[in-house]
Amino acid sequence: MAATAAAAASASTSASPDAAEQDALKALTFQRLHPKTYLERFLAEDVRPDGRDFDEWRDISLIVGSISTADGSALVRLGSTTVVCGVKAEIAEPELDRPNEGFLVPNLDLPAICSPKFKPGPPTDEAQVLSDRLNEVLVSSGVVPTTSLCIEPGKAVWVLYVDATCINYDGNAFDATLLAMVAALKNTRLPKATYNEETKRTVCSRKEMRPLSIGRFPTSFSFGIFDGTHTLADPTSFEEPLLDTTISVVVDEKGGLVSVMQLGLGVLGGADDVLNKCIEAAKECWRTSRKDVYVTS
């Protein structure tokens, strides 16, 4: 009898993992075949598929100076989304109508290696749109005043190529990339450069490396609007294709509002109310968890 009971218990124990695996497989299959219904069922229980509350943000980490061949670099992890950014500086002639201003050239690459949703080949539309949005924020917020990149008016200025690559994509690449770019710029050191009128050349001295003049430190907080009623902070790659629209709120190092951008054609019910809630939620997250995110960079 004892042997029979032991055998039955052993069979029951071995069957439990199989049942759990089958349930997990069924859930995964349902998620892929009916993603919207899958998300709706979670939201009906006031929870998201990854276990977060609607207004909960994923953990964030920041490492700077990890690329020795770059003039400045940073690596950011936002949940599972991972972005690495490097800054390379070159010397060029300024534009004729802006003789005292240098150039800031941001770019984001979303290679096939970071997610199955991206294919090999030329830059995707999503990467180009994100690059344009990043450029808009960096320029409008004055992260690096372009006048501070002037070496000799009308003769020589610095060009900063701020290249970011997503090496693992799990949604909200905009927030992660902006953080990586600003941290990389803060980490950048340039050699002392002087323009020689006689030789018409610029001479750089690596003995004296100088940090960039950083004007502001913008941080982005993105929200997804689902079904016109649910506002989801920091959307994942599963949630993003199902959203009506995405709202990105950018604040500076003092908690001041820099910009608000909407991506997508979704119509917001009570638009002003939704925008105000997103702005307040962004400022609250900045105060409680991201106020000092650039301090250690």
Helices and strands as residue ranges (DSSP letters): H 2-33, H 35-44, E 60-64, E 72-78, E 81-92, E 103-109, G 112-114, H 125-141, G 146-149, E 150-152, E 156-168, H 173-187, E 189-196, E 201-211, E 219-226, E 230-233, G 240-242, E 245-251, E 257-263, H 271-285, I 286-290
